[in-house]
Amino acid sequence: MISHYKSYQYIEHLPKLIGEKVQLHGWVTNKTEKGKLVFVIFRDGTGITQLVFSKNNLDEETFENAKRLTQESSIEVSGMVRADDRAPGGFEIDADNLKIFQLAKDYPITPKEHGDAFLMEHRHLWLRSSRQHSIMRVRASVIQAIHQYLDGLGFLQMDSPILTPNAAEGTSTLFETEYFDLGKAYLSQSGQLYAEATAMAMGRVYTFGPTFRAELSKTRRHLTEFWMVEPEMAFFDLNDDMDLAEDLIEYVVKYVLKNNIKELQILERDITQLEKVQRPFYRLSYDEAVDYLQKNNIPLRKKVNGEEIEILPFPWGEDFGSPQEEAIMDQFDKPCIIHRYPTDIKAFYMKRDPDNENVVLAMDMLAPEKGGEIIGGSQREENIQLLEERIARENLPLEAYQWYLDLRRFGSVPHSGFGLGVERTVKWITGASHIREVIPFPRMIYRIYP
């Protein structure tokens, strides 16, 4: 939609404004001088275009001001829109006026190569690059698609607290703080427990917000602060849960392919791989996945007394790390759901399989192309006695979970849900090499600036 405010037109509107005069506001990306012409690559947040300043068509002051422009100078420009396939963005503006808000000096991120550490120190400026800009626009589309999909099915977004009195995913990865005179509080690891409460009131809900894990991990897929969407559904079993997860991912990928082709091209993403993301996805039980790892001699790597060792065959009962997930996904060209994990490696709230108490009705969705786990979920334990046993077994404080146990005391029903990691999903869809690129300001164990 073109803005009703005439002075606020945007580059994204240019296809509908060919032959018209426009006024744009934005920043200089690059500048080239060729005799009586000054070519400026210009961005405004919605795209890029080329400005052409001709000495023959401008007064001397305007032309000289165009020559003075530097990288990241902020300007207002007006001129006629002309289509030109050779120009960046496919359009040129024959400029007839120029206003300079600020001439930037010594912009630190130049067209030369910079190291990752330097770029992360200047993350607030690195976001302006075409690659980072494209990733952020895909991220925005992923979030919009999630909302559209769930809202369209009648889900209600129900916000969960960030400060919580108890753990959701185990006590070893909690960020702790003092909460006035009430003792300790923790930054939320997940909105799930609260989503279960609202699902018992509303039927189908989802939470969407930041979550925090104090994990000492430096992998390309870990952040200490990240965003999750967590649908929770009353009366859903594990199969319903997996079906919904597949449907959501298919919808999100299609949405990005429809709305972000330009950004995916800038990122040089092979969209033929994304076009394969159509239901049904692949599914394996944990047992089948372990059997595959054993048959293909994929080891478990563990640290024993400070020394990393390899264990073959891969032992049943261990969780999968990145090497195992990637090995499993080598055989697939679209996501795969692994289900029914060993009870001992999963969270206390997951329902044990009635046919095999050694496993729980849990599922993880793995993405292809080294995307790793993007969704984790389960059917929840609705039996209060079994849930109390698991809480005790995990040495969790029973009194802190009384409100959660109330959900089983008063109208308990089968229910299921999952969490989708926004950053991991964006990393996979964009093909980004590191998760720090897919969140505006990443928080990792070695970074909290800027």
N, C-alpha and C positions, 0 to 999 in steps of 0.2 A: 504494500500500500504506500502510495506517495504521500508525504507529509502535507497536511493542510497549511503548514507554516512555510510560506514561499522561500524564506531565507534559510530554511533547513532542508535542503535537498541532499541526497546521498548518492554515492557512486553506484550503489545497488539499483538505483532508479534509472540509470543512464540508458538502458535498452529501450525505455519508453519515452525518452526525451531527445532522440536524435533530431537534429535540426533546430532545437530550441536553445535558448540561453538559460544557463543555470548559474547558481551561486553555491559554492561548496566550501566546507571548512575541514581542515585536517592538517596533515604533517608531511614534510618532505622526506621521502625515502632515499632518493638519489637524484643527482643533477648532472647533465652533460651539456657542454657548450659547443656549438658548431657555427662559428662565424656570427651571423646575424640572428641565429636561433638559439634558444635555451630550452632544453627538454628536461622536464621535471617528472619523476615518478612520484606519485602522490597517493596517499592513503587516508581514509577517514573512518576506519573501523568496520566498514561494510564491504570494502574491496579496494582495488588499486586502479588507477588510470594514469594516463600521460597528459601532462599540461605542456602546451607549446606556446612559448613567448617569442614573438617575431618582432624584431626591431623596426621593421617596415610598418607595422600596424599599431605600435605603442608609442606613447610619449617617452622621452629619454629617461625620466625618473623611474617610471614603471619598469622599463627594460633593465636599468641598472640595478633596481631592487631584485629583479629576478636573478641576475648574475650573482648577487650577494647571498642567495639562499644557501643554507647548509643543511646537512643531514639532521633530521628531526626538528627543523624550524617549523613553527606553527603559523599557518596562513589562512587567509580567506581569498578565494579566487573566483572570478566570474568569466564566462565565455560561452561560445557556441559548441554544442556537442556534435562530434563527427565520428561515425563508425570507421574503424581501421583495424583490420585483422592483425596487422603487424605490431600494433601497440599493445603494451601490457594491459590486460583486461578487455581488449578488443575495442577500446574507444579512446578518442583524443578530445581534449578541450582546447580550442583556439582561444587562449586567454586574452581578455581585453582590460582586465583590471586586477590589481594585487594589493592585498593588505597584509602586512606582517605583524603578527601578534608578538612573536619573539624569535630572534635569531639564536639558534642553539650553538654553543661553542664546545668543541672538544668532546663530542659524543663518544662514550667509551667503547661501544660495540660497533666496530667498523666492518666493512665487507670482508676483511681478512678472517682467517680461521682463529677461533678462540677456544681455549680449553674448557672442559665441563665445569671445573671449579670456578673459573672466572665468570662464566655465564650464570652459574647459580648465585654467585655473589651479587650479580646484577640482574637477578630474576625480574625485578620490577621494570627493567628496560628490555630484557630479552623477550618478554611477552609481545613486543612490537614486531618481532621478526615474522616473515611470511609463514614459516613453518609452525612456530608457536601459535600464531594467530589462527592458522587453519585447525590445529589440534583443539584450541579452545572453542572454536565454532562447532566442531564435531561433538565435543563434550556437551555443549549447550543443547545440541540436537538430541543426543542420547537422553539427557534429562527430560527434555520436552516430550520425547517419544514415550518414556516410561510413564509420565503423568497422563498422557493421552490414552495410552493403552489401559491402564488401571482405572482411571476415571471413567473411561468408556464402558467398562464392565460393571460399573456401579460400586467400585471400591471407594471408601472414604479415607482421606489422608488424616491420620490422627498422630499428632506430634507426641514424641516421647521425651522425657527429661534427659538432659546431658549430665547432670549431677545425680548420682544414684547411691543408695546405701549398701548395695551388694553387687557381687560379680554376676555376669551372665555367661562368661566363657572361661572361667577358671581364674584363680586368684593371682597367678604368677605374672600376668600382663596388665595389671591395673595401675593407672596413674592415681595417686592418693593425695588427698588434701584434708585439712581440718575444716569442719563445718560448724562454726560458732560453738555453742555449748553442747551440740548433739553428737560429738565424736567425729569419726572419720567419714568422709564421702569420697566417691570415686568418679572419674570421668567415664562416661558410658562406653562399654565395649560393644553394645548392641541395643537397639530399641525393641528387641524381640519380646522380652518378658512383658513389657508394657503393651506391646501390640496384641499379645494373647489376651490381656485384660480387655482391651477395647474391642477385640473380635468377639468376645463373649457378650458384648453389648450391642455391637453393630453388624456382626456377621462376617463381613469382608472388609478388611482395612489394610492400610500400609503406612509405615513410618518412612520418613526420608530425612536424613540428617547426618551430621558428622559423628564418627565413632573413633575411639582411641584405643590403641594397643601398645603397651610398653614392652614390645618385643625387641630383643637385641639382635636384630636381623639387618643385614646390609644388602639383601638381594635386590634385583631389578624390579621386584614385584611387591616390595614391602614399604609401607609408610606407617608412621606412628599416628597420624591423623588422616582419616579418609572418609569418604561418603558412601553410605549404603541406603538402598531402598529395601524394605523388608515387608513384603505382603504376608498377611496372616489370615487364614480362612477357617471358620467354624465348619465342621462336618466334612472337611477334606481329608482323604487318606493320602498315603505316600504317592500312589499313582496319579491322583488328582494334582498333587503338588508338582510332580515331574512334568505333567502335561502343561500346567500353567507356566512353568519356567521355560519350557521349550517355546511355547507360543509367544511369550514376552520377548525372548531373544530374537526370534524370527521377525517380530514386529519392529524392534529397535533397529536391526540391521537393514531392513527394507526402508525404514524411514530415513536413515542416513544415506543410503544409496539414492533415494529420491531427492533429498534436499542438500546434499553436500558433495556432489560429484566434483565441483571445482576445487574444494578443499582436499579431497582425496587425490586428485591429480597433482596438486602442489606437493602433497606428501609422497607422491610416487607409489601409492598403494595399489596393489594388484587387486582390482575389484572383482575379477573372475572368481577369486577365492571366496569373497563375501557373497557373491551371487549364489553360491552353493548352499548357503545357510538357510535351508528350508526343512520344515518338518516332514517326516519324523527324523529326529536325531538318533544317534547310536546310543545303546544302553548296554552296560556290563554290570554284573554283580561284582562286589569286591573280590569274591572267590575267583571269578573269571579273570579279573584284572591281575590278581596275584599269579594265577596259572600262566598268563601271557608273559609276565615278567620272568618267571622261572624258566619257561621254555626258551626265552630269548636271552637268558643269562644277564639280565639287568640286575646289578647288585644293590644292596642297601649300604649306604655309606654312613658310618656312625663314628663318633669320637669316643674312644675308650682310653681312659687315663691320659687325656690330652692329645692322643694320637688318632688320626682318622684311619679307619680300617674298612675293608669291603667284606660284606657278608653275602655268600652265595650258598644255596639259592635264596632269593628274597623270602624272608620269613613271614608267615601268616601272622597277622596281629599288629604289624607295624603300619604307621601312616605313610602315605606317599609324599615324597618331596618333589621338587622340580624335575630332577633326572627321571624319576619313575613316571611322572605325569607326561612329560614330553615323549618318553619312549612309548607309552600307551597310545598317545595321540598320533604317533608317526603313521599309524595304519588308517587314520580317518581324515576326511576332508571337510568335515563339519563337526559341531560340538558333540560330545559324548557325555552321558550321565553315568556315573558309577554309584551304585546304591548298595545298601545293607553292609555297612562298615562294622568292624568289631566294636563291641560295647565299650571296651576299656579305653579306646582312643577318641571317644566322642563325648559330647556334653551331657550333663546329668539329666536334662529335660527331654532327651530323645527317647522315643518309645521302643522298647525291645520287641523284636520280631516274635509274634506268638508261636511261630513254628521253629524258632531257634533263638534262645535267649542269649546266645553268644554274640549276636549281631543286633544292631538297632536299625530302625526304619529311617535311615539317613540317606542323603544323596548329595553328591557334588557334581556340578557341571564343569567339564574341562573344555577349553577352546582349542581349536587347532592352531597351527603355525606358531607353536611355543607360547600360546596365550595363557596356559595354565588354568587354575581354578578361577572361575568368575562368579559362580553361584554355589552356596552351601545351604542345605536345608534339611528338614526332617518332618516326620509326623511326631507330634508331641505326646508325652506320656500323660494320659488323662486320669489314670488311677492314682489316687492320693497316697495309698500305702506304698506302692512301688516307687513313687516319686520321693517320698520321705526316705526310703531306703537308699536311693541314689544320692540324695543330699547328704545323708550321714556318711555314706561310703566315700564321698569326695571331701569330707571334713569341712563342709560349709556350715555356717551358723544358721541353725534351723529357724531361730526367731526372726532373722532378717527376711525369710521367705514366707512368712505367715500369710501376707497379702496374696502372694503367688499361689499358695496352697488353697486359699479361699476359692480360687477359680475352679478347683476340683471338688470343693465341699458343696458348692451351690450351683447346680446345673451343669456339671462337667459333661463335655461332649468330645468326640474325636475331633482333632483339629491339626492343621499342618501349616507350615510356612517356610520361607527361605529368605536369605539375604543375598542381594546382588551388589557386588563391589563396583561402584561407578568407575573408579580409576582403572581397575583391571580390565573392565569391559572396553573403555575408551582406548587403553593401550593396545588391546588386541585389534579393535576395529581400525585404528589409525596406523597400526604397524610401528608405533613408537618403540624405540629401543629400551627406554627406561621409564619407570612409572613417575619419576620426578617431572617428566615433561607434560603430564596429562592433568595436573592440578595446578591452579594458578600459583600458589605459594606452598611448595611441599615442605612437610615436616618429617624429618628422618632422625635417626639416633645421633647423627653428626651435624644436623642443620636445623636451626630455628630462626635464621636471618635470611632475607629480610622478613 
